């Protein structure tokens, strides 16, 4: 196919079947053919986040690469920022984790999980004032965090 829409549709079928790598290839082709095709770019980003989640345990560097590429195609993708934050925190890269959690709440101010995770990191750094503020924000977003 030479149509960005057709390629994007093929990517969607592969994604629905859990074939994320093949879906990514179709979405990349759709974005190349139709660089203004926002749906293909958003779908590519979502698929890359899913792929990153698959890779996270066995290949953290590959997961980071997927999340970063997702942000190239969808610079406000909250899931990519949040998952980068989680991964960096797990790798002990707390400064990078905090940057990504802050970007998460910039684009989704109601993301209780990001505030909670920032609270944990600030507490580990013994920055109790910031930790408390983040925990309170998490509770405002989702009272179940109590």
Secondary structure, 3 states (H helix, E strand, C coil): CCCHHHHHHHHHHHHHCCCHHHHHHHHHHHHHHCCCCHHHHHHHHHHHHHHHHHHCCCCHHHHHHHHHHHHHHCCCCHHHHHHHHHHHHHCCCHHHHHHHHHHHHHHCCCCHHHHHHHHHHHHHCCCHHHHHHHHHHHHHHCHHHC
